[in-house]
Amino acid sequence: MDSQNAFLRNIRQSLGLSPDEERPKRLFPALFAKTDTTLILQGIKNRTAEQQDELVELLKTNARALSITTHIVRTYEEAAAVIIHLVRTKSPEFTPTKHIIHHDHPDLAALQLWKRFDREGEGVTVHTTFSPDRQLREKTIASFIGITAPDIGVADSATLVQFTATGCPRSTSLVPSIHIAFLKKENLVADLREAYALLRERARLDSYVFITGPSKTADIEAQMVHGAHGPREVHLLLFCLSVVAETPNEAPIPLVPLKEE
């Protein structure tokens, strides 16, 4: 505390003020005024389809620069096909077997991933983050792919905002080597200003994670390395009915039928 007070005294003195004179917040009403989010929220609600499409294009452009691979999907079948293609073509870093884990979320449950793998032939184990599961930590660590359903997407910075809730822990997007995010188009906003306006509406949130691309660091010899402190790959599945899906330079991903029980 003494060092903090000394630091503040130096600041005041540098500003030509009395070193021991504190300045209360009431003297700066404009600086500490609360933002009225009414107009911001109305703008989000009244956004036209054309404006939403523009946000999709902005998100795709910014995501590409941040090493986020964006997949435009128009049905749950297409979303499941992309995930299955990634599971089959990617290799685990630390285990010989393939485990994937996804949030206990209705959009992800609708994909019915547990029915789409031949458990005997492919050896892929699908876990769900059910909150009462006492082995959830071990299952998360064993999984090389984590699948989430972010609550907000920010087009201006290609940021995904993931709320922490029962059945939707932070670890799913942080521990596995590959993070796959399923985001609905209607949850896409223009910038962080709009995202924070929505967050204020959810004031009782325990915590949330801002995800802007895969984990990256350039601490060693200024060489960019992905995956040092989290996922090395991030794939965004944008559920978007009105935009034509584009997969340049990629072969079409075949749809995978459900396995019969």
ZILINGI-V256124 format. One record per pair of residues at least 6 apart in sequence whose ideal C-beta (glycine too) atoms are under 6 Angstrom apart, sorted by the first residue. I is the first residue (numbers start at 1). J is the second residue. D is the distance in Angstrom with one decimal. If there is no record, write none. Layout:
i=I j=J d=D
i=I j=J d=D
This chain:
i=9 j=19 d=4.1
i=12 j=19 d=5.2
i=13 j=19 d=4.9
i=25 j=32 d=4.8
i=37 j=197 d=3.9
i=37 j=200 d=5.8
i=40 j=194 d=5.8
i=40 j=197 d=4.2
i=41 j=197 d=5.7
i=44 j=194 d=5.7
i=53 j=243 d=5.8
i=55 j=155 d=4.2
i=55 j=188 d=5.2
i=56 j=240 d=6.0
i=56 j=243 d=5.4
i=58 j=155 d=4.3
i=59 j=155 d=4.1
i=59 j=158 d=5.8
i=60 j=70 d=5.1
i=62 j=158 d=3.9
i=63 j=70 d=4.9
i=63 j=158 d=4.2
i=66 j=158 d=5.3
i=66 j=213 d=3.7
i=67 j=213 d=5.4
i=67 j=214 d=5.7
i=68 j=158 d=5.8
i=68 j=213 d=5.2
i=68 j=234 d=4.9
i=68 j=236 d=5.5
i=69 j=235 d=4.8
i=70 j=236 d=4.8
i=71 j=82 d=4.9
i=71 j=237 d=5.1
i=72 j=238 d=5.4
i=72 j=240 d=5.4
i=72 j=243 d=5.8
i=72 j=245 d=4.2
i=73 j=79 d=4.4
i=73 j=237 d=5.3
i=73 j=239 d=5.7
i=74 j=241 d=5.5
i=76 j=110 d=5.2
i=76 j=111 d=5.7
i=77 j=255 d=5.4
i=79 j=237 d=5.1
i=80 j=111 d=4.6
i=81 j=253 d=5.0
i=81 j=255 d=4.8
i=81 j=256 d=5.6
i=82 j=237 d=5.9
i=82 j=253 d=5.9
i=84 j=116 d=5.9
i=84 j=256 d=4.9
i=85 j=253 d=4.7
i=87 j=124 d=6.0
i=92 j=98 d=6.0
i=92 j=144 d=3.9
i=93 j=177 d=5.0
i=97 j=123 d=5.9
i=98 j=124 d=4.7
i=99 j=125 d=4.7
i=99 j=142 d=4.6
i=99 j=143 d=4.4
i=100 j=126 d=5.7
i=100 j=143 d=5.5
i=100 j=145 d=4.2
i=101 j=127 d=4.2
i=101 j=139 d=5.8
i=101 j=140 d=5.7
i=101 j=143 d=4.1
i=101 j=146 d=5.5
i=101 j=172 d=6.0
i=102 j=108 d=4.7
i=102 j=147 d=3.7
i=103 j=129 d=5.3
i=103 j=148 d=5.1
i=103 j=149 d=5.9
i=103 j=168 d=4.6
i=103 j=172 d=5.7
i=104 j=128 d=5.4
i=104 j=129 d=5.2
i=104 j=130 d=5.4
i=104 j=167 d=3.1
i=105 j=149 d=4.4
i=107 j=149 d=4.8
i=107 j=182 d=5.7
i=108 j=149 d=5.6
i=113 j=126 d=5.0
i=114 j=126 d=4.5
i=115 j=258 d=5.0
i=115 j=259 d=5.0
i=116 j=256 d=5.4
i=117 j=124 d=4.4
i=127 j=139 d=4.4
i=129 j=167 d=5.6
i=129 j=169 d=5.8
i=129 j=172 d=5.9
i=131 j=166 d=4.9
i=131 j=167 d=5.1
i=140 j=171 d=5.0
i=140 j=175 d=5.1
i=143 j=176 d=4.9
i=144 j=176 d=5.6
i=144 j=177 d=5.0
i=145 j=176 d=5.4
i=145 j=178 d=4.6
i=146 j=172 d=4.2
i=146 j=173 d=5.8
i=146 j=176 d=3.7
i=146 j=179 d=5.4
i=147 j=180 d=4.6
i=148 j=162 d=5.7
i=148 j=172 d=5.4
i=148 j=173 d=5.0
i=148 j=181 d=5.4
i=149 j=182 d=4.9
i=150 j=160 d=4.1
i=150 j=161 d=6.0
i=150 j=162 d=4.8
i=150 j=181 d=5.2
i=150 j=183 d=5.2
i=151 j=161 d=5.9
i=151 j=163 d=4.7
i=152 j=161 d=3.9
i=152 j=187 d=5.7
i=152 j=195 d=5.3
i=152 j=198 d=6.0
i=153 j=160 d=5.7
i=153 j=183 d=4.7
i=153 j=187 d=5.9
i=153 j=188 d=4.5
i=154 j=189 d=5.9
i=154 j=192 d=5.9
i=154 j=195 d=5.1
i=155 j=188 d=5.9
i=155 j=190 d=5.7
i=156 j=190 d=6.0
i=156 j=191 d=4.0
i=159 j=210 d=5.5
i=159 j=212 d=4.6
i=160 j=181 d=5.3
i=160 j=211 d=4.3
i=161 j=195 d=5.9
i=161 j=208 d=5.8
i=161 j=210 d=5.9
i=162 j=173 d=5.7
i=162 j=209 d=4.6
i=163 j=205 d=5.8
i=163 j=208 d=4.9
i=164 j=170 d=5.4
i=164 j=206 d=5.4
i=164 j=207 d=4.5
i=170 j=209 d=5.3
i=173 j=179 d=5.1
i=174 j=230 d=5.2
i=177 j=231 d=6.0
i=177 j=232 d=5.5
i=178 j=231 d=5.9
i=178 j=233 d=4.6
i=179 j=231 d=4.1
i=179 j=234 d=4.9
i=180 j=235 d=4.7
i=181 j=236 d=5.1
i=182 j=237 d=4.7
i=183 j=238 d=5.5
i=184 j=239 d=4.7
i=185 j=240 d=4.3
i=189 j=195 d=5.4
i=213 j=234 d=5.7
i=214 j=226 d=4.7
i=214 j=231 d=5.2
i=214 j=232 d=5.5
i=214 j=233 d=5.6
i=214 j=234 d=4.8
i=215 j=227 d=5.5
i=215 j=228 d=5.7
i=215 j=229 d=4.6
i=215 j=230 d=3.4
i=215 j=231 d=5.9
i=216 j=226 d=5.3
i=217 j=225 d=5.6
i=217 j=228 d=4.5
i=218 j=224 d=5.0
i=226 j=232 d=4.6
